[in-house]
Amino acid sequence: MFKKLRNRFLIVNLVSISIMMLVAFATIYTITYQNVQRETSMELYKVSDFYHSPYNSSKMPRGEDGGMGTGSGTGSSTGVGSDSLPTDAMGGDNGGPGGDPNSPPARSVSFMIKTDDQWKITDTHSRFDMEDTFYTEALQKVDQNKVGDSERQTGQFALDGTDWAYVVDPSGDGHMIVFIDVTAQQGILTNLIYTFAVVGLVMLIVIYFLSRYFANRSIAPVREAFEKQKQFIGDASHELKTPLAIINTNADVLLANQEDTIANQAKWLHYIKSETERMTGLTNDLLYLTQMDDARSTMIHAKFNMSDAVESIILPMEAVIFEKNISLDYNIEPNLTVHGNSEQIKQVILILLDNAVKYSGPKGSVNVTLQRQNNDVMLAVSNTGDGIAPEHLDRIFDRFYRTDSSRARKHGGHGLGLAIARSIVDQHKGEVYARSVVGEGATFYVRLS
C-alpha cells in the first residue's frame, strides 16, 4: 500500500515538474526564436536596402573583375559558405574603416539575383565567385507562388549544408532577390534544443531521485501512524479479550449451578463485576483520549497556581502511600503559576504519582519536586524500584505499551495512563519524558510554561 502511495506521489511530482519544464523551455525557445528571426529580418532588409541603393547600383563592380555577370553569371569557383568568407573582405557597416564602401553590411555573407517577369536570371552580384548552377539552385528554392506584385516576400531554405534567408523585392520589370547566410543563427536554435533536451533529461533524473527520497520521508509519518493504528486495534482487542473471557467463563459456571444460592456463587459474581469494572475503566480512558484529540482547539486555558495543584493531589494520596509502607518526600516551591487547564494538569500529576507508587519496590520511596527552571516550571516524580530499560523509555508513552504486561495486570493497569498524560502535556505545549537507571528507579519530568 505504501509503495503504491509513494509511486503515485513520484508520478504526480515528475509529471508536474515535466510540464513546468516543458512550458519554461518552450517559452525560452519561443523568445529566442523570435529574437533570432527579428535580427535576421533586420539584417536581411539592411542588405536588401544596400543593393537598392542608387550609389551602390551605379558603382557596383560589373563583369568578370567584379564577381558579377549579366544573365548567366560569372566565376568558376565551387559554391559559397560562411567558412569561405575572408575576414578582411567583410569590412564594417557600409564598408567601415579599411573596408570596401561598395560592400554589403558587415557580418553578412550575401548575394543578389535579378530576374525578369518570367523568373529568368538577368543579373547577379556577390563578393565571391560562384558557379552559375548555384544561382539557379538558389532561385529554385524561392517560393515564387507567394510573391506579390508590390509586397516583399521573405523565406528560408537550406542548400548544400548552408541555411539561407531571402527577401524578394518586386520591381517594375522583374524581381530582385537578396540572400544572406543564416547558418549561425539556425545553429543557435538547434543547439538550444539539444541543450534543453540534455538539461531536461539530467534534471528529470536528479528530480526522480530527490522525489523518491522526499516521498519516502513524506509517507514515513503515515506509515508510522498506520502501524500505530494497527497496534492500537490489536492491543485494545487483547485488553478486551481477557475480561470478556473471564466474564464468559464465570457466567458458564453460574449457569452450570443454577440450583445453588447466590451466596454460594458470590465468588463468580465478584469476578464478573471486577472484570466489568476493568472494561469500564478501559472504555472510559479510550473515550477520554478521543475527546482530548477532538477538544484541542476548544480547551479553555488560564493561569493557575501549580504549587497548589500538586499539593491537592499529594495530600489525599499520603494515606494510600502510608498503607503500602512506602515513604513519601516532596519539595514544592510555593506560588508557581502556569498557563493551562488546572483539572487536566491535576490528572497528569495523579497519573505520575499513582504509577510511582505502583511500581516502587518493597519499602521503597517516592519523591516529588516542583521548582522553577529559567522561565518554565519543572515537575519531577521519582521512585525506587526496578527502573525502566533504555529500549522502553521512548515507548512507554504509547497507548497500551507496557514493559511487563503481567506486572501491569497485577497492578490493574492497561497501558493508557502515560498516553493520557502525554496527550494532556502536548495540548499545553509542554514536555514530558522519563529518565531511569535499571535496578535503582525512574524519574518522570513534566515541563510547563
C-alpha positions in Angstrom: 0.0 0.0 0.0 2.7 2.5 1.0 4.8 1.5 -2.1 1.8 2.4 -4.3 1.3 5.6 -2.4 5.0 6.5 -2.9 4.9 5.6 -6.6 1.8 7.8 -7.2 3.5 10.6 -5.4 6.5 10.2 -7.7 4.4 10.1 -10.8 2.4 13.2 -9.9 5.6 15.0 -9.0 7.5 14.0 -12.1 4.6 14.8 -14.4 4.1 18.2 -12.8 7.7 19.1 -13.0 8.0 17.8 -16.6 5.1 20.0 -17.6 6.6 23.1 -15.9 10.0 22.4 -17.5 8.4 22.0 -21.0 6.5 25.3 -20.5 9.7 27.0 -19.4 11.8 25.6 -22.2 9.1 26.4 -24.8 8.9 29.9 -23.5 12.7 30.4 -23.7 12.9 28.8 -27.1 10.0 31.0 -28.4 11.6 34.2 -27.2 15.0 33.2 -28.6 13.4 32.2 -31.9 11.6 35.5 -32.2 14.8 37.4 -31.4 16.8 35.4 -34.0 14.1 35.9 -36.6 13.9 39.6 -35.8 17.6 40.1 -36.1 17.7 38.0 -39.3 14.9 40.1 -40.8 16.7 43.4 -39.8 20.0 42.2 -41.4 18.2 40.9 -44.4 16.4 44.2 -45.1 19.6 46.1 -44.4 21.4 44.1 -47.1 18.4 44.4 -49.4 18.5 48.2 -48.9 22.1 48.2 -49.8 21.5 46.5 -53.1 18.7 49.0 -53.8 21.0 52.0 -53.1 21.5 54.1 -56.2 25.1 54.8 -55.1 26.0 51.1 -55.0 24.0 50.3 -58.1 25.9 52.9 -60.1 29.3 52.0 -58.7 28.7 48.3 -58.2 31.6 46.3 -59.9 30.4 44.5 -63.0 31.8 41.9 -65.3 34.3 39.3 -64.5 36.5 41.6 -62.5 33.7 42.5 -60.1 32.5 39.0 -59.5 29.2 39.8 -61.2 27.9 38.7 -64.5 25.0 39.5 -66.7 22.4 36.9 -67.4 24.3 33.7 -66.8 26.6 34.9 -64.0 30.4 34.7 -63.8 33.1 32.9 -62.0 34.2 29.3 -61.8 34.8 28.6 -58.1 32.9 25.9 -56.2 30.0 27.4 -54.2 29.9 29.6 -51.1 29.6 29.1 -47.4 30.2 31.0 -44.2 33.7 29.5 -43.9 34.7 30.8 -47.3 34.3 34.4 -46.3 37.7 36.1 -45.7 37.8 38.2 -42.6 39.5 41.1 -44.3 36.8 41.1 -47.0 33.9 41.9 -44.7 34.7 45.3 -43.6 32.4 47.4 -41.4 28.9 48.7 -42.0 28.8 50.3 -45.4 32.5 49.4 -45.8 33.7 50.8 -42.5 37.3 51.7 -41.7 39.6 49.8 -44.1 36.6 48.2 -45.9 35.1 48.5 -49.4 32.5 51.2 -49.4 30.7 49.2 -52.1 30.5 46.0 -50.0 27.3 44.8 -48.2 27.0 45.4 -44.4 29.3 43.7 -42.1 28.7 40.1 -40.8 26.6 39.3 -43.9 27.5 36.6 -46.4 25.1 37.6 -49.1 24.4 37.7 -52.8 21.8 39.1 -55.1 19.9 37.8 -58.1 17.8 39.9 -60.5 15.2 38.3 -62.7 12.6 39.3 -65.3 8.9 38.7 -65.0 9.4 35.1 -66.1 11.9 34.5 -63.2 14.8 34.2 -65.6 18.1 35.4 -64.2 19.2 38.7 -65.7 21.8 39.9 -63.3 23.8 38.6 -60.2 26.1 40.1 -57.7 28.3 38.6 -55.0 31.6 39.3 -53.3 32.6 35.7 -54.0 33.0 33.7 -57.2 30.0 31.3 -57.5 29.0 28.8 -60.2 26.1 29.5 -62.4 24.4 26.4 -61.1 24.5 27.8 -57.5 22.4 30.8 -58.5 20.0 28.6 -60.4 19.5 26.3 -57.5 19.1 29.2 -55.1 16.5 30.7 -57.3 14.6 27.4 -57.5 14.4 27.4 -53.7 12.5 30.6 -53.7 8.7 30.2 -53.3 7.7 32.1 -56.4 3.9 31.4 -55.9 3.7 33.6 -52.8 5.5 36.6 -54.4 3.1 39.5 -54.9 3.3 42.5 -57.2 4.2 45.1 -54.6 4.9 43.4 -51.2 8.2 42.0 -50.0 8.2 38.2 -49.5 10.7 36.5 -47.2 11.6 32.9 -46.6 14.4 30.4 -45.7 15.9 27.3 -47.2 18.9 25.0 -46.9 21.3 24.5 -49.8 24.5 22.4 -49.8 24.5 22.4 -46.0 24.1 26.1 -45.6 20.9 27.9 -44.4 19.9 30.9 -46.4 17.3 33.6 -45.8 16.0 35.6 -48.7 13.8 38.6 -49.5 12.0 39.1 -52.8 11.5 42.8 -53.9 9.2 43.1 -56.9 10.2 45.7 -59.4 8.6 47.1 -62.5 10.2 44.7 -64.9 11.0 41.7 -62.7 12.3 40.8 -59.3 15.4 41.3 -57.1 16.1 38.5 -54.6 18.7 39.1 -51.9 20.1 36.1 -50.0 22.1 36.1 -46.7 23.7 33.2 -44.8 21.8 32.4 -41.6 23.6 29.1 -40.7 25.0 30.5 -37.5 21.5 31.8 -36.4 19.9 28.4 -37.1 22.7 26.7 -35.3 21.9 28.7 -32.2 18.3 27.4 -32.3 19.4 23.8 -33.0 22.0 23.9 -30.1 19.3 25.4 -27.9 17.0 22.4 -28.5 19.8 19.9 -27.9 20.8 21.8 -24.7 17.2 21.8 -23.4 17.0 18.0 -24.2 20.2 17.2 -22.3 19.5 19.5 -19.4 15.8 18.3 -19.1 16.9 14.7 -19.1 19.6 15.3 -16.4 17.1 17.3 -14.3 14.5 14.6 -14.5 16.9 12.0 -13.4 18.0 14.2 -10.5 14.4 15.1 -9.6 13.4 11.5 -9.7 15.9 10.5 -7.0 15.2 13.6 -5.0 11.4 13.0 -5.2 12.0 9.4 -4.3 13.9 10.4 -1.2 11.4 13.0 -0.1 8.5 10.7 -1.0 9.8 8.1 1.4 10.3 10.7 4.1 6.8 12.1 3.5 5.0 8.8 3.8 7.1 7.8 6.9 4.7 9.5 9.3 1.7 8.0 7.5 3.3 4.6 7.7 4.1 5.1 11.4 0.5 6.3 12.1 -0.9 3.2 10.3 1.4 0.9 12.2 0.4 2.5 15.5 -3.3 2.2 14.5 -2.9 -1.5 13.8 -1.0 -1.9 17.1 -3.7 0.1 18.9 -6.5 -2.1 17.5 -4.6 -5.3 18.4 -3.8 -4.1 21.9 -7.3 -2.9 22.5 -8.7 -6.2 21.3 -6.3 -8.0 23.6 -7.3 -5.8 26.6 -10.9 -6.5 26.0 -10.5 -10.2 25.2 -9.2 -11.3 28.6 -12.0 -9.6 30.7 -14.6 -11.0 28.2 -13.2 -14.5 28.5 -13.3 -14.3 32.3 -16.8 -13.0 32.3 -17.9 -15.7 29.9 -16.3 -18.4 31.9 -17.8 -17.3 35.2 -21.2 -16.9 33.6 -20.9 -20.5 32.4 -20.1 -21.6 36.0 -23.2 -19.8 37.2 -25.4 -21.4 34.6 -24.0 -24.8 35.4 -25.1 -24.4 39.0 -28.5 -22.9 38.6 -29.9 -24.6 41.7 -27.2 -23.1 44.0 -27.8 -20.0 46.0 -26.4 -16.6 45.2 -24.4 -16.5 48.4 -22.6 -19.7 47.4 -21.8 -18.4 44.0 -20.9 -14.9 45.1 -17.2 -15.5 44.2 -18.1 -15.9 40.5 -20.2 -12.8 40.6 -17.4 -10.8 42.1 -15.1 -11.9 39.3 -17.6 -10.8 36.8 -18.0 -7.4 38.5 -14.3 -6.9 38.8 -13.7 -7.5 35.1 -16.7 -5.4 34.2 -15.2 -2.5 36.1 -11.9 -3.1 34.4 -13.5 -2.9 31.0 -15.5 0.2 32.1 -12.2 1.9 33.1 -10.6 0.9 29.8 -13.5 2.2 27.8 -13.6 5.5 29.7 -9.9 6.0 29.2 -10.2 5.4 25.4 -13.2 7.8 25.2 -11.2 10.4 27.2 -8.2 10.1 24.7 -10.6 10.6 21.8 -12.2 13.6 23.5 -8.8 15.0 24.1 -7.9 14.8 20.4 -11.2 16.4 19.4 -11.0 19.2 22.0 -7.5 20.5 21.2 -8.8 23.8 19.8 -11.7 24.3 22.3 -9.9 23.7 25.6 -10.0 26.8 27.9 -6.7 27.7 29.4 -5.9 30.2 32.1 -3.2 30.9 34.7 -3.4 28.8 37.8 -1.3 28.0 40.9 0.7 24.9 40.0 2.0 24.6 43.6 -1.5 24.3 45.0 -2.5 21.8 42.3 0.4 19.5 43.2 -0.3 19.7 46.9 -4.0 19.0 46.3 -3.1 15.7 44.7 -0.3 14.7 47.2 -2.3 15.2 50.4 -5.1 12.7 49.7 -2.5 10.2 48.4 -0.5 10.2 51.7 -2.8 7.7 53.4 -2.6 5.3 50.5 1.1 5.6 50.3 1.5 5.0 54.0 -0.6 1.9 53.9 1.7 0.4 51.2 4.7 1.1 53.5 6.2 3.5 51.0 7.9 6.7 52.1 6.9 10.0 50.5 9.1 13.1 50.3 8.2 16.2 48.4 9.6 19.6 47.9 7.3 22.1 46.4 8.3 25.7 45.6 5.3 27.9 46.5 3.3 30.2 44.3 4.4 28.8 40.9 1.9 29.5 38.2 1.5 28.1 34.7 -1.0 28.7 31.9 -3.3 25.8 31.2 -6.2 23.8 32.4 -5.8 23.0 36.1 -8.0 19.9 36.2 -6.1 18.3 33.4 -2.8 19.1 34.9 -4.0 17.6 38.2 -4.8 14.4 36.3 -1.3 14.3 34.9 0.1 14.7 38.5 -2.2 11.9 39.7 -1.2 9.5 36.9 2.5 10.0 37.5 2.2 9.7 41.3 0.0 6.7 41.0 2.5 5.0 38.7 5.4 5.9 41.0 3.6 4.2 43.9 2.5 1.1 42.0 6.0 0.4 40.7 8.0 1.2 43.8 9.9 -1.6 45.3 9.1 -3.1 48.7 9.7 -0.4 51.3 10.5 1.9 48.6 10.3 5.7 48.4 8.6 8.3 46.2 9.9 11.8 45.7 8.0 14.8 44.2 9.7 18.1 43.4 8.3 21.2 41.9 10.6 24.1 41.1 11.2 26.9 38.5 13.8 26.4 35.8 14.5 29.5 33.9 11.1 30.6 32.6 9.5 27.2 33.0 8.0 25.1 35.8 9.5 21.6 36.2 7.7 18.8 38.0 9.7 15.7 38.8 8.1 12.4 40.2 10.6 9.7 41.1 10.5 6.3 42.8 12.8 3.5 43.7 12.4 0.1 42.1 13.4 -1.9 39.1 13.6 1.1 36.8 12.9 1.1 33.1 15.3 -0.4 30.5 16.6 2.2 27.9 14.9 0.5 25.0 11.5 1.1 26.7 11.9 4.8 27.6 10.9 6.1 24.2 7.8 3.9 24.0 6.3 4.0 27.5 4.0 6.9 26.5 2.5 4.9 23.6 -1.0 3.6 24.1 -1.2 0.1 25.7 2.5 -0.1 25.8 3.8 -1.9 29.0 7.3 -3.1 29.8 5.8 -6.1 31.7 2.3 -7.0 30.9 2.0 -9.5 33.8 3.0 -6.9 36.3 0.8 -4.3 34.8 -2.2 -6.6 35.1 -1.3 -7.4 38.6 -1.4 -3.6 39.4 -4.6 -3.1 37.5 -3.1 -1.0 34.7 -3.8 -1.3 31.0 -1.2 1.0 29.5 -3.2 4.2 28.8 -2.3 6.3 31.8 1.0 7.7 30.5 -0.5 8.1 27.0 -3.2 10.3 28.6 -0.6 12.2 30.5 1.4 12.9 27.3 -1.7 13.9 25.4 -2.5 16.5 28.1 1.0 17.9 28.3 1.2 18.1 24.5 -2.0 20.2 24.5 -0.4 22.5 27.0 2.7 22.8 24.6 4.8 21.3 27.3 7.2 18.4 27.5 7.0 15.0 29.4 9.8 12.5 29.5 11.4 9.9 31.7 14.9 9.0 32.9 15.8 5.7 34.6 18.6 3.6 35.9 17.8 -0.1 35.8 17.7 -1.5 39.3 17.5 1.9 41.0 14.3 3.5 39.9 12.8 6.0 37.4 12.0 9.7 37.3 9.3 11.4 35.2 9.6 15.0 34.3 6.9 17.5 33.2 8.0 20.9 31.9 5.3 23.6 31.5 5.4 27.3 30.9 
